[in-house]
Amino acid sequence: MRLRVEFTTEPFDLDEPPAHALAAREVIEGAALDAVDVGPFGNTAEGGADEVLTAVDALLRKALQAGATRVSLQVNVVGEGDK
């Protein structure tokens, strides 16, 4: 099964990325995922179910430890032709 995760962390800071956002991005960028896209208002990544779920667990833990007060995420099952 292939999954896509989309997530944001809060609180926002438009002047510079907060520690919780950097921690979450570091987890996603270091995970065994593909189609990773990080941005100021949202992040997405795709990969196998085990890899995505492992990364989601780590990003929740790290972002909350780094000061996130909210983590919003959505996980979708995607087919090979979905983008």
N, CA, C and O of each residue as an XYZ file, in Angstrom:
332
protein
N       0.845     -1.173      0.000
C       0.000      0.000      0.000
C       0.895      1.243      0.000
O       1.925      1.290      0.673
N       0.482      2.224     -0.757
C       1.212      3.494     -0.857
C       0.381      4.579     -0.183
O      -0.831      4.656     -0.385
N       1.041      5.423      0.621
C       0.347      6.476      1.354
C       0.947      7.843      1.043
O       2.122      7.965      0.698
N       0.110      8.858      1.174
C       0.558     10.252      1.092
C       0.189     10.922      2.413
O      -0.947     10.812      2.874
N       1.136     11.603      3.009
C       0.879     12.367      4.225
C       1.046     13.853      3.915
O       1.988     14.262      3.236
N       0.120     14.638      4.424
C       0.199     16.088      4.340
C       0.111     16.598      5.767
O      -0.744     16.151      6.532
N       0.992     17.539      6.140
C       0.960     18.009      7.519
C       1.429     19.452      7.652
O       2.165     19.975      6.815
N       0.974     20.072      8.732
C       1.447     21.381      9.159
C       1.636     21.349     10.671
O       1.006     20.557     11.372
N       2.506     22.212     11.158
C       2.700     22.350     12.592
C       2.422     23.800     12.975
O       2.609     24.717     12.175
N       1.981     23.985     14.192
C       1.677     25.327     14.686
C       2.296     25.495     16.062
O       2.553     24.495     16.733
N       2.543     26.704     16.506
C       2.143     27.978     15.932
C       3.037     28.384     14.762
O       4.201     27.993     14.675
N       2.449     29.186     13.860
C       3.170     29.686     12.696
C       4.063     30.857     13.083
O       3.774     31.591     14.028
N       5.126     31.016     12.354
C       5.974     32.200     12.451
C       6.409     32.516     11.030
O       7.172     31.763     10.426
N       5.929     33.619     10.502
C       6.224     33.957      9.117
C       7.625     34.522      8.930
O       8.120     34.570      7.804
N       8.271     34.949     10.003
C       9.613     35.520      9.879
C      10.691     34.450      9.757
O      11.610     34.588      8.950
N      10.589     33.384     10.550
C      11.539     32.283     10.437
C      10.876     31.003     10.925
O      10.029     31.038     11.818
N      11.259     29.883     10.342
C      10.623     28.618     10.738
C      10.900     28.299     12.209
O      12.050     28.342     12.648
N       9.844     27.977     12.973
C      10.041     27.616     14.364
C      10.712     26.247     14.503
O      10.745     25.455     13.561
N      11.237     25.992     15.685
C      11.957     24.737     15.937
C      11.101     23.516     15.642
O      11.608     22.522     15.123
N       9.814     23.571     15.965
C       8.951     22.402     15.728
C       8.773     22.121     14.248
O       8.687     20.960     13.845
N       8.715     23.171     13.427
C       8.590     22.977     11.979
C       9.873     22.386     11.413
O       9.830     21.497     10.562
N      11.001     22.875     11.880
C      12.286     22.337     11.421
C      12.460     20.881     11.832
O      12.980     20.073     11.061
N      12.027     20.544     13.045
C      12.137     19.158     13.518
C      11.282     18.226     12.663
O      11.733     17.146     12.280
N      10.057     18.638     12.364
C       9.169     17.806     11.544
C       9.721     17.637     10.133
O       9.687     16.540      9.577
N      10.221     18.704      9.566
C      10.788     18.625      8.215
C      12.024     17.741      8.186
O      12.224     16.982      7.238
N      12.848     17.834      9.212
C      14.045     17.001      9.285
C      13.677     15.521      9.291
O      14.328     14.710      8.633
N      12.635     15.176     10.033
C      12.180     13.782     10.067
C      11.745     13.340      8.672
O      12.165     12.286      8.193
N      10.911     14.139      8.026
C      10.378     13.760      6.709
C      11.480     13.704      5.665
O      11.519     12.778      4.855
N      12.370     14.679      5.675
C      13.445     14.687      4.688
C      14.434     13.545      4.915
O      15.082     13.100      3.968
N      14.560     13.067      6.143
C      15.479     11.980      6.447
C      14.863     10.602      6.352
O      15.569      9.597      6.443
N      13.560     10.541      6.171
C      12.863      9.249      6.088
C      13.022      8.641      4.703
O      13.395      9.321      3.747
N      12.737      7.372      4.615
C      12.822      6.651      3.337
C      11.537      6.868      2.543
O      10.815      5.921      2.232
N      11.263      8.146      2.217
C      10.059      8.510      1.480
C      10.450      9.167      0.168
O      11.586      9.608     -0.011
N       9.495      9.224     -0.743
C       9.753      9.926     -1.995
C       8.670     10.984     -2.183
O       7.726     11.066     -1.397
N       8.811     11.766     -3.197
C       7.871     12.844     -3.500
C       7.712     13.775     -2.296
O       6.600     14.199     -1.980
N       8.814     14.091     -1.629
C       8.793     14.979     -0.473
C       8.754     16.423     -0.953
O       9.557     16.833     -1.791
N       7.805     17.190     -0.410
C       7.686     18.610     -0.748
C       7.451     19.370      0.552
O       6.406     19.216      1.185
N       8.411     20.184      0.947
C       8.259     20.983      2.161
C       8.086     22.444      1.779
O       8.723     22.943      0.851
N       7.212     23.117      2.513
C       6.959     24.519      2.231
C       6.541     25.250      3.485
O       6.387     24.632      4.539
N       6.352     26.559      3.391
C       6.039     27.352      4.575
C       4.651     27.095      5.159
O       4.426     27.336      6.344
N       3.718     26.605      4.335
C       2.346     26.427      4.810
C       1.874     24.979      4.784
O       0.720     24.704      5.114
N       2.726     24.066      4.405
C       2.343     22.667      4.387
C       3.437     21.815      3.789
O       4.300     22.296      3.056
N       3.381     20.552      4.116
C       4.396     19.605      3.684
C       3.706     18.328      3.233
O       2.692     17.932      3.808
N       4.247     17.684      2.212
C       3.704     16.418      1.757
C       4.839     15.443      1.483
O       5.967     15.835      1.182
N       4.508     14.173      1.596
C       5.461     13.121      1.264
C       4.674     11.857      0.942
O       3.556     11.668      1.420
N       5.265     11.006      0.136
C       4.644      9.731     -0.221
C       5.640      8.610     -0.022
O       6.854      8.816     -0.031
N       5.099      7.427      0.156
C       5.941      6.249      0.272
C       5.113      5.038      0.655
O       3.884      5.089      0.704
N       5.810      3.953      0.923
C       5.146      2.745      1.381
C       4.508      2.975      2.738
O       4.930      3.853      3.490
N       3.487      2.181      3.052
C       2.741      2.363      4.295
C       3.643      2.314      5.521
O       3.536      3.181      6.388
N       4.514      1.340      5.618
C       5.378      1.230      6.796
C       6.274      2.444      6.942
O       6.450      2.953      8.049
N       6.836      2.911      5.855
C       7.731      4.060      5.896
C       6.990      5.344      6.283
O       7.490      6.133      7.085
N       5.801      5.550      5.714
C       5.023      6.746      6.039
C       4.571      6.717      7.495
O       4.688      7.718      8.202
N       4.060      5.584      7.941
C       3.577      5.507      9.322
C       4.708      5.656     10.332
O       4.518      6.274     11.380
N       5.864      5.109     10.037
C       7.026      5.290     10.908
C       7.431      6.756     10.950
O       7.735      7.287     12.019
N       7.435      7.413      9.795
C       7.793      8.823      9.729
C       6.776      9.691     10.460
O       7.159     10.646     11.135
N       5.482      9.377     10.339
C       4.438     10.145     11.021
C       4.620     10.042     12.533
O       4.513     11.046     13.237
N       4.890      8.856     13.033
C       5.133      8.676     14.463
C       6.301      9.551     14.918
O       6.199     10.257     15.921
N       7.391      9.503     14.189
C       8.580     10.278     14.560
C       8.333     11.780     14.449
O       8.766     12.536     15.319
N       7.648     12.229     13.400
C       7.433     13.665     13.251
C       6.499     14.196     14.328
O       6.694     15.316     14.801
N       5.494     13.430     14.730
C       4.627     13.868     15.824
C       5.416     14.017     17.115
O       5.310     15.031     17.806
N       6.198     13.013     17.432
C       6.990     13.049     18.667
C       7.982     14.213     18.670
O       8.074     14.956     19.648
N       8.718     14.364     17.577
C       9.757     15.404     17.510
C       9.151     16.804     17.475
O       9.651     17.708     18.143
N       8.081     16.995     16.703
C       7.465     18.320     16.615
C       6.878     18.742     17.965
O       7.036     19.891     18.379
N       6.206     17.822     18.644
C       5.634     18.151     19.949
C       6.728     18.425     20.976
O       6.601     19.339     21.791
N       7.789     17.646     20.941
C       8.910     17.876     21.853
C       9.587     19.220     21.584
O      10.157     19.827     22.491
N       9.522     19.675     20.351
C      10.170     20.929     19.965
C       9.252     22.146     20.122
O       9.624     23.254     19.735
N       8.047     21.944     20.690
C       7.190     23.076     20.987
C       5.939     23.252     20.158
O       5.240     24.252     20.324
N       5.629     22.331     19.279
C       4.388     22.455     18.508
C       3.195     22.383     19.456
O       3.169     21.566     20.376
N       2.220     23.238     19.224
C       0.987     23.195     20.007
C      -0.130     22.504     19.235
O      -1.166     22.153     19.799
N       0.094     22.314     17.934
C      -0.870     21.593     17.095
C      -0.125     21.025     15.904
O       0.731     21.685     15.314
N      -0.461     19.796     15.562
C       0.026     19.183     14.336
C      -1.210     18.692     13.598
O      -1.944     17.841     14.099
N      -1.433     19.224     12.422
C      -2.557     18.802     11.589
C      -2.007     17.916     10.497
O      -1.061     18.283      9.800
N      -2.610     16.734     10.351
C      -2.134     15.869      9.274
C      -3.261     15.085      8.665
O      -4.304     14.844      9.273
N      -3.010     14.703      7.456
C      -3.947     13.892      6.696
C      -3.148     12.805      6.012
O      -2.098     13.071      5.427
N      -3.642     11.584      6.085
C      -2.990     10.463      5.430
C      -3.987      9.852      4.452
O      -5.114      9.521      4.820
N      -3.554      9.709      3.203
C      -4.408      9.143      2.165
C      -3.733      7.939      1.518
O      -2.515      7.912      1.337
N      -4.534      6.962      1.178
C      -4.063      5.853      0.346
C      -4.069      6.360     -1.084
O      -5.068      6.911     -1.546
N      -2.967      6.179     -1.783
C      -2.871      6.639     -3.168
C      -2.558      5.470     -4.087
O      -1.876      4.517     -3.710
N      -3.071      5.571     -5.292
C      -2.752      4.596     -6.308
C      -1.528      5.042     -7.073
O      -1.059      6.168     -6.901
N      -1.011      4.175     -7.910
C       0.200      4.499     -8.651
C       0.018      5.691     -9.578
O       0.984      6.407     -9.844
N      -1.189      5.924    -10.077
C      -1.425      7.034    -10.997
C      -1.833      8.324    -10.309
O      -1.920      9.363    -10.965
N      -2.091      8.290     -8.988
C      -2.521      9.482     -8.258
C      -1.359     10.441     -8.020
O      -0.222     10.011     -7.827
N      -1.643     11.714     -8.036
C      -0.645     12.744     -7.717
C      -1.240     13.749     -6.796
O      -0.566     14.702     -6.404
